[in-house]
Amino acid sequence: MKKIGLLIELKEGVLKTANLGMITAAVKEGHEIFAILMEAVTSDIQQQLARYGVDHIVKVVMNRPGWHPTRWARAIVTVLESLDIHTLMGLTSAQGKDLLPRIAAILDAPLVMDCVHVDIGRQTAKTSQYSGKTMATFHLTGETVLYGMRPNAIPAVVHPTEPHIIEQGIDVPEDPDLHVLEVLPGEPDTQNLSEAHVIVSGGRGMKDKENFKILFACAKSIGEAAVGASRVAVDAGWVPYAMQVGQTGTKVNPKVYIACGISGSIQHLAGMKTSGLIIAINTDANAAILAHCDYFVIGDLFDILPALTHELEKNRGQDYRK
C-alpha cells in the first residue's frame, strides 16, 4: 500500500468540487490517502473529505500565511518528506499549474499534467493528445512521482471514512526572488472554466461583445455555470483570453456544454468534446459541431437563449428528474 498525497484546493474557504473526482481516483486503488490543505480547514470541509474517502487530513500551518507559490511548494515538500509520501496528486488548475511544477523541480521528480486516468500502482498516466484524437500513456520512473489531474475528468464516488487529523507547523524562509504584491479576487459572477459543471460558450455567431451578456444571463439562471468562448470570439476582442475554450485555450470537461453560434473547429472541439452532454445552437444545419453534439438546435440563438433563460428563471428550484 502506498501513501498518496492530495493537494486539496479551496475557493474562498470552500472546497472545490473538482477535488472530489481526484480523491476518487486515488481511493479506488486502495492506498492510504493524505489530503494536504494549505488554508484554514472548516468542519464542513473535513466532513466532505471524510465522505469521499480521505484517511488523513493534513492541516499545514505556516509561519508566513498567505498565497506564495514558492513558499507553498517548499512547505508541501516538507510535508511529503516528513510523512514519507512519494506520490502527489493535484488539479491541473491555475493553482496546480503554479505549484506542481515547482514541487517537481525541488524533488527532481517526474510530473504529468492534465491526466484523465492514473494507475498509481504501475505509475502510469493517460492524457489526451493531438486535439483529442489519441490517448497517450506515460510511465513515470523514480521513487517520487507527481500527477496533475484534469478537473471533472473522473466522477466522484462516495466512500465514507473517519480521517485522522494531522497538524503540521512549518517554518519556511522568505523568498528574496519572488514577492507577491497583491492577490486580486476574481469577478464574483464568473466561474472557473476548467472546474465548471455547466458551460455556456459563444462563437462567431455572437456577432459582437455586447451580445455576450445574453450568455452571462443564461449562465446565471442555470446557477454556478461558466461562460466560455471560441478562439474567433477571443481574437475579435469580444471577450478575454481567459474565457477561451479549445486546444490553445482551456480544456474543459463539464457535465453540460452549450455551444452557441460555434461552428466546431478542430481546435475548439479538442478542448470540449469530452463533455458529458453537448448541446449546440446554430443557424447552420451543416456546422461541423453537429457530428459531436448530443442535441442540435437549428435556430437563432438570439431567440432561443432568452427563451431558455426565461424558462430557467421561471422554474428555478424545480426538479426536472421527475
N, C-alpha and C positions, 0 to 999 in steps of 0.2 A: 504493500500500500504506500502510495506517495503522498506527500504533503503538497497541497495546491494552494497557492496564494491568489486571492482575487482582489484586484484593485477596484473597490466599490466607489461609484461616483454619486454625488448628490447635486441637486439643483435647488438653491435657496433653502437648504436644510431638509429637502425632501428626497427620498430615494428615487433615482431614475428607474423607470420600469425596464429599460434596456438591460439593467444588471441581472434581472431575473432569468433571462434566457442563458446568460453566461454562467450563472450558478448551476442551472440545469445541465449544461454541457459538462461541467466538472463533476457534479454529483452522480450522473448516470454511470460513471466508471468505478464508483465505489471507493474513491480516495478520501483522504482527510482534508476537509475544506476550511481554510482560514480566510475570512473576509477582513480585508485591511481598509480601515477608514481613517482619512486624514482630517476630517472635520467632526464637529460635535455630533454625537450619536444619541438620538432620542429613543424613548421606549418603543415608539411606533416603528422606527427603523429596525430595532432589534427584533420585534415581532415579525416583521416582514421577512427578514433574513432567516429567522428560525422556521418560518412557514415553507421556505423553499430549499432547505437542506444544508444550511451552513453549520459546521461543527464548532467553530471558534470565531468570535468577533474580536478583532484586534483594534483597540482604540489607541491611535497614535497621538500623543500629546507632545508638541514641540516647544522648545524654549522660545522660538520666534514664530508665532502663529501667523496665519495669512498665506495666501497663494504666492508661491515662488517655485517655479519648476525645478531649479537646480537643488534647492534645499529639500523639496519634497522627494525628489529622486534619491538623494543621499539618505534621507530618512527611511524610505522604503527598502533600500538596500540593507540598511542596518537591521530592519525588521526581519527581512529574509534570512540574513546571516544568523541572527540571534535565535530564530525558531527553526533553523536548518531546513528552510524551504527552498527547493530548487526548480520549481515550476511556478511561473507567474502569468496570470491571465488578466487582461484589461479590455476596455472597449476601444474600438477604432473610432474615437470621438475627437473633438478638438483637444480635450484634456489628455486623452490617451495618446494622441499623436505627439503631444509635447513631452509627456512623461516616459512612455515605454522606450523610445529610442535612447533617451538619456540613461535610463536604468540599464539597458542592454550594453551601452558603451562602457559604463562603470564596471559592469560584471564581465565584460568581454564575452557576452553570450549571444547566441543566435535569436533573432526575432522575426516572426512572420505576422504581418498586419492584414486586416480585412478578412480574417478567416471565417468561413461559413461552416466548417466542421473541423474538429480536432480529435485525435486519438492520443490521449495523454500517455498511455502505456507504451505505445510504439513511437511516441514523439513525432507524429506526423500532423500536418495541417493542410486543408484544402482551401484554395482561393479561386475566384472567378478570373479568367484571363481572356484576352483578345475579344473585348467587347461582349463578354459573356458567352462566347462560342465554345469555349473549352474550360475544363476544370484542371487546375494544376495541383499536384500533391507534393508537398515539401517534407523532407525528412530532416529533422533538427538533430545535430550531433552535439555531444557535450553533456556535462552533468547538469548545468543550469540552462533552461530554455524559457522563452517568453512568447506569448501569443496575444495578438490584438484581435478581438472578436468583432465581426460586423454586427452592429446593433440590430436586434429583432430577427436575426438570421435563424435562431433556434427558439422554438416555442417553449415557454416556461411551464414547468410541471411542478405541482405542489409535492413537497417531500418533507413533512414536519420533523423538526429536531429540537433539542434543548441545548443551544450553544453555550459554550463556556466563554466567559468574558475575560479578555486579556488586555490590560492597560500598560502601554509602554511609553515611558517618558524618554524623549530623545533630544540630545543637545547637538544641534547642527550649526557649524560655524557660518558666519556671514560669507556670502559670495562677493568678492570685490569686483568681479567682472560683469555681474548682472544685477540690476536694480529694478524692481517692479515699482513704477511710479504711481500707477493708478489702475484699479480694476473697475471697468465700467459695466454696469448691468445691461443685459440685452433688452430689446423692446418688450414691454410687458405682454403684448398681444401676439407675439410671434413664438413659434415652436421650433426646436432644433430639427432640421430635415432628417438627419441620419437616425434620429430616435423616435420620430413621429409614427403613430399607428395609422393615421389618415393624412394623405397629402392631396391638395388641390393645386394642380400646376397649369400654367398658361404658356402659350407659344405665340407664333406669328399671328394667329387668329385673334389675339387680344387687341391688336391694332395700335395701341398706344399705352403710355404709362398710366394714365388716369383710369383706364378700364380695369386695372388690376385690383381696384377697390372692390370690384364685384367678387373676385376670388377671396379676398380677405373677409368679406361679409359672409360668404358661404362657409368658409373655414370656421368662423366664429360661431355660426349657427350649429355646426357639427359638434363643436367643443373639442378643445385640445387637438386641433388639426393644424398642419403646417401648410404654408403656401410656397410652391416651388415654381420654377420656370425653365423653359428650354434655353439653349445657347443663343438662339436667334433673339429672344427677348432680352437676354443679358447684353449681347453685343449691340443691340439697338439703344441701350441705355435706359430701358424702361424699369429695370429692377437691378439690385446689386448682385455681384458675382456669388455672394453667399447663398443666394436662392437658386443657383443653377443646379439642375439635376442632369446627370449624364456622365460619360466617361471622363470628361475634363472638368466635371463639377463634383457634386456629391452623389455617391452611390447609395441608393435607399432601398429599403425592404419593408415597406409598410403593409398593414393588413389590407388597406384600400388605397388605390391610386386613381385619381380622377384627372384625366388629361383633357384640357380644354383648348381647342384650336392648335393642337400639336400634331404635326403630320406623322412623326415617328421615325426620325433619322436614326441611323445605326448607333451614333454616339449617345443619343438620348436613351434609346432602348437599353443600351449597355448599363445604364445607371438605374433602371427601374423595372426591368422585365421580370425580376424575381418577386415582385409584389404579389401578395396573396390574391387580390381581386383587382382587375384593371378595368376601368370604365373610361371610354373615350367619347368626347362630344365634338363633332366636326361636321361641317357642311359638305366636305369631300368624301363621298362614299367609297372612294378608291385610295384613301390615305393608308400609308404603309402600316400605321399602328393598328389597323383593323385586324391584321393577322396575329396580333399579340394580345388582344384585349378579350375580356370575358363578356362585356356588354359594349355595344357601339350604338350611340345615339346620333342619328343623322339629323342635324338641325342647327339653328343659330344659337350659339352659346349665350348671346345677349338676351334671348328669350327664355332659354332653358334654365340657366343658373339662377336668375332672380326668382323664377317659379319654384325651383328646388329649395332655395334659401327660405322662401316664404313658408313652404310646407314644413321644413325642418323647425322653423321658429314656432309655427302654429302647434306642432305636435311634440314639442320639446318634452322629454321625460317619458314618452310613450315607449313601451316595449314592443318592438316590431317582430320579435321572435315568435309571438303567439300566432 
